[in-house]
Amino acid sequence: MSSQTARQSGAGLIAPHGGELINRMVTGDDAAALREEAQSLPRVHMSEKQTADLDMIASGALSPLTGFMVQADYDRVVSDLHLESGLPWSLPVTLSMPEKPTADRLALESHGGELLAVIDVADVFEADRSEEAAKVFRTTEDAHPGVAQVYAEGSILVGGEVTVFDRVEPDFPDLHADPAETRAAFAERGWSRVVGFQTRNPVHRAHEYIQKCALETVDGLLLHPLVGKTKGDDVPAEVRVRCYRVLLEKYYPADRTLLAAFPAAMRYAGPREAVWHAICRKNYGCSHFIVGRDHAGVGSYYGTYDAHRIFDSFERDELGVQPMFFDHTFFCKTCGNMGSAKTCPHPAEEHVFLSGTKVREMLGQGIEPPPEFSRPEVARVLIDAYRSR
């Protein structure tokens, strides 16, 4: 079997979380032999979220994880935001089964039924999913999409190292980049200070403003939209990607921006997911990470700036990656530009703000939101998408 870890590449780049970039993939003859063995092993059918997690474990995006969590890691992450080793970590990464396995080696198949990997079972345990929901999502209501997902997966969890011999086909092959590849791209461009931006929505003017504010202080921007599973009423990934492309083509410096796909599934875990997103982007080579208003939130489950405050749970420099906090931003008609309460002294009636509901209504009617809210090129992509639906 090939080496399971790879040292970071690129002088000056931030080290991966835990110091090493994990690689749980085998290739060539090793992959062929493991693929053949997997045919005769008991199978675990993974959810879409678990399939995405496996792929990110394989590539090192979830370094230092080498597999799905055993109970010691799971318990400590749920209770106090650290792995058993003491390293910061904010979200459980678990594999569920309908009943306890009797074998110590299992084959893992994707949500689409493809055999991808083998797990060496180190632990089988029963989790209290209600407690997990209360601590991770701050609610036990199954109306919360992340809580509903956890409940649906069940309470029997299997932990252990994984070895991956096949990977799911990426939805956006030209935007697919593993952490080793983004790190190589940053190094080639001479970037050492890189800011990452997470989004599951089309980029509007407020997003553009905070990205460019951050870009003024670093070498480059990784625009890293999440393209894994989201809830049904979110804008589809293919539409969002078209928006990013037209925006970058016209309004961003090509030599200081990189667009790549983030394959994770959304948890909608608000503050905890903000920390997890930051750690993942650290593995991709980002030294900084933008945390905006209600990061990874849903409904009214989290306070507007809870995702900022959770970073105070860690010792100074414990995470390694530097969060960059931004308040709610808007276009001020009096100032004549974008701003926030930190920079604009004018009353709310001078601010251009549109709710998501209002924007969707306008798009559905073929009406472009005002240019102070959305670039016209992005609005046209969204209008075409809404009309086709």
Secondary structure, 3 states (H helix, E strand, C coil): CCCCEECCCCCCCCCCCCCCEECCECCHHHHHHHHHHHCCCCEEECCHHHHHHHHHHHHCCCCCCCEECCHHHHHHHHHHCECCCCCECCCCCCEECCCCCCCCEEEEECCCCCEEEEEECCEEEECCHHHHHHHHHCCCCCCCHHHHHHHHHCCEEEEEEEEECCCCCCCCHHHCCCHHHHHHHHHHHCCCCEEEEEECCCCCHHHHHHHHHHHCCCCEEEEEEECCCCCCCCCCHHHHHHHHHHHHHHHCCHHHEEECCECCCCCCCCHHHHHHHHHHHHHCCCCEEEECCCCCCCCCCCCCCHHHHHHHHCCCCCCCCEEEECCCEEEECCCCEEEECCCCCCCHHHEECCCHHHHHHHHHCCCCCCCCCCCHHHHHHHHHHHHHC
